[in-house]
Amino acid sequence: MFNFFDEIKDKINNFDSNFFNEFNIVNISGKFLYVEGHCGITIINDNYLAFKIKGGRFIVEGKNFIIKELTENTLLLQGFIIKMEKF
């Protein structure tokens, strides 16, 4: 299976190895959110998503959320993303 972040990690040798270990989040034009390394979803509705990450929780606020993909540690969320915060 192709893993975007693993490919980048293989190409970068100058970073500390702990730099990428927790989680990875990509916000694509405020319409898609791709997450690697989540530890489970805690709250979800049409306008709010909260999930656990190592060392805390991540909250996403927006409109019309749809989970397009969900695996053990990856998440692809579609909708209109207004705000993201790490707690």
Short mmCIF file of the C-alpha atoms (twelve columns), coordinates in Angstrom:
data_MODEL
# 
_entry.id   MODEL 
# 
loop_
_atom_site.group_PDB 
_atom_site.id 
_atom_site.type_symbol 
_atom_site.label_atom_id 
_atom_site.label_alt_id 
_atom_site.label_comp_id 
_atom_site.label_asym_id 
_atom_site.label_seq_id 
_atom_site.Cartn_x 
_atom_site.Cartn_y 
_atom_site.Cartn_z 
_atom_site.pdbx_PDB_model_num 
ATOM 1  C CA . MET A 1  0.000   0.000  0.000  1 
ATOM 2  C CA . PHE A 2  1.332   3.439  -0.944 1 
ATOM 3  C CA . ASN A 3  1.938   5.708  2.031  1 
ATOM 4  C CA . PHE A 4  2.515   9.348  1.111  1 
ATOM 5  C CA . PHE A 5  4.273   10.277 4.349  1 
ATOM 6  C CA . ASP A 6  6.558   7.234  4.325  1 
ATOM 7  C CA . GLU A 7  7.712   8.235  0.854  1 
ATOM 8  C CA . ILE A 8  8.555   11.737 2.080  1 
ATOM 9  C CA . LYS A 9  10.322  10.383 5.164  1 
ATOM 10 C CA . ASP A 10 12.503  8.158  2.987  1 
ATOM 11 C CA . LYS A 11 13.597  11.195 0.957  1 
ATOM 12 C CA . ILE A 12 14.409  13.448 3.926  1 
ATOM 13 C CA . ASN A 13 17.574  12.635 5.853  1 
ATOM 14 C CA . ASN A 14 18.221  15.939 7.638  1 
ATOM 15 C CA . PHE A 15 15.325  15.822 10.122 1 
ATOM 16 C CA . ASP A 16 15.387  14.300 13.582 1 
ATOM 17 C CA . SER A 17 13.746  10.840 13.509 1 
ATOM 18 C CA . ASN A 18 11.150  11.956 16.110 1 
ATOM 19 C CA . PHE A 19 9.920   14.760 13.860 1 
ATOM 20 C CA . PHE A 20 7.308   12.610 12.075 1 
ATOM 21 C CA . ASN A 21 6.493   10.040 14.772 1 
ATOM 22 C CA . GLU A 22 3.308   11.431 16.307 1 
ATOM 23 C CA . PHE A 23 0.813   12.153 13.540 1 
ATOM 24 C CA . ASN A 24 0.489   13.779 10.118 1 
ATOM 25 C CA . ILE A 25 -2.321  16.053 8.953  1 
ATOM 26 C CA . VAL A 26 -2.898  17.478 5.483  1 
ATOM 27 C CA . ASN A 27 -5.640  20.041 4.855  1 
ATOM 28 C CA . ILE A 28 -6.439  20.097 1.141  1 
ATOM 29 C CA . SER A 29 -8.034  23.433 0.163  1 
ATOM 30 C CA . GLY A 30 -10.268 23.417 3.238  1 
ATOM 31 C CA . LYS A 31 -12.357 20.663 1.639  1 
ATOM 32 C CA . PHE A 32 -10.507 17.491 2.622  1 
ATOM 33 C CA . LEU A 33 -8.541  16.560 5.719  1 
ATOM 34 C CA . TYR A 34 -6.189  13.569 5.609  1 
ATOM 35 C CA . VAL A 35 -4.864  12.293 8.948  1 
ATOM 36 C CA . GLU A 36 -2.301  9.587  9.656  1 
ATOM 37 C CA . GLY A 37 -1.635  8.456  13.202 1 
ATOM 38 C CA . HIS A 38 -4.943  9.172  14.939 1 
ATOM 39 C CA . CYS A 39 -5.791  7.069  17.982 1 
ATOM 40 C CA . GLY A 40 -9.559  7.022  17.539 1 
ATOM 41 C CA . ILE A 41 -12.499 9.327  16.916 1 
ATOM 42 C CA . THR A 42 -14.178 10.653 20.053 1 
ATOM 43 C CA . ILE A 43 -16.908 12.955 18.654 1 
ATOM 44 C CA . ILE A 44 -18.414 13.317 15.193 1 
ATOM 45 C CA . ASN A 45 -21.416 15.078 13.715 1 
ATOM 46 C CA . ASP A 46 -22.105 17.136 10.556 1 
ATOM 47 C CA . ASN A 47 -20.101 20.128 11.834 1 
ATOM 48 C CA . TYR A 48 -17.607 18.827 14.402 1 
ATOM 49 C CA . LEU A 49 -14.974 16.099 14.603 1 
ATOM 50 C CA . ALA A 50 -12.691 15.289 17.520 1 
ATOM 51 C CA . PHE A 51 -10.074 12.553 17.533 1 
ATOM 52 C CA . LYS A 52 -7.274  11.443 19.814 1 
ATOM 53 C CA . ILE A 53 -3.610  11.813 18.909 1 
ATOM 54 C CA . LYS A 54 -0.484  11.044 20.888 1 
ATOM 55 C CA . GLY A 55 -0.225  13.707 23.529 1 
ATOM 56 C CA . GLY A 56 -3.729  15.131 23.205 1 
ATOM 57 C CA . ARG A 57 -6.759  15.644 21.046 1 
ATOM 58 C CA . PHE A 58 -7.399  17.326 17.701 1 
ATOM 59 C CA . ILE A 59 -10.643 19.169 16.977 1 
ATOM 60 C CA . VAL A 60 -11.971 20.130 13.546 1 
ATOM 61 C CA . GLU A 61 -14.926 22.466 13.056 1 
ATOM 62 C CA . GLY A 62 -16.751 23.047 9.783  1 
ATOM 63 C CA . LYS A 63 -19.835 22.081 7.787  1 
ATOM 64 C CA . ASN A 64 -21.248 19.001 6.047  1 
ATOM 65 C CA . PHE A 65 -18.617 16.523 7.261  1 
ATOM 66 C CA . ILE A 66 -18.479 13.091 5.675  1 
ATOM 67 C CA . ILE A 67 -15.912 10.441 6.567  1 
ATOM 68 C CA . LYS A 68 -14.685 9.134  3.212  1 
ATOM 69 C CA . GLU A 69 -12.137 6.695  4.633  1 
ATOM 70 C CA . LEU A 70 -11.435 5.384  8.121  1 
ATOM 71 C CA . THR A 71 -8.859  2.759  9.028  1 
ATOM 72 C CA . GLU A 72 -7.023  1.853  12.206 1 
ATOM 73 C CA . ASN A 73 -4.771  4.915  11.981 1 
ATOM 74 C CA . THR A 74 -5.861  6.940  8.916  1 
ATOM 75 C CA . LEU A 75 -8.823  9.210  8.318  1 
ATOM 76 C CA . LEU A 76 -10.068 11.098 5.264  1 
ATOM 77 C CA . LEU A 77 -12.684 13.721 6.043  1 
ATOM 78 C CA . GLN A 78 -14.620 15.676 3.423  1 
ATOM 79 C CA . GLY A 79 -16.524 18.892 4.098  1 
ATOM 80 C CA . PHE A 80 -15.981 22.609 4.541  1 
ATOM 81 C CA . ILE A 81 -13.214 22.958 7.150  1 
ATOM 82 C CA . ILE A 82 -13.345 26.220 9.101  1 
ATOM 83 C CA . LYS A 83 -11.103 25.641 12.112 1 
ATOM 84 C CA . MET A 84 -8.597  23.076 13.402 1 
ATOM 85 C CA . GLU A 85 -7.030  22.972 16.880 1 
ATOM 86 C CA . LYS A 86 -4.743  20.668 18.828 1 
ATOM 87 C CA . PHE A 87 -5.385  20.324 22.572 1 
# 
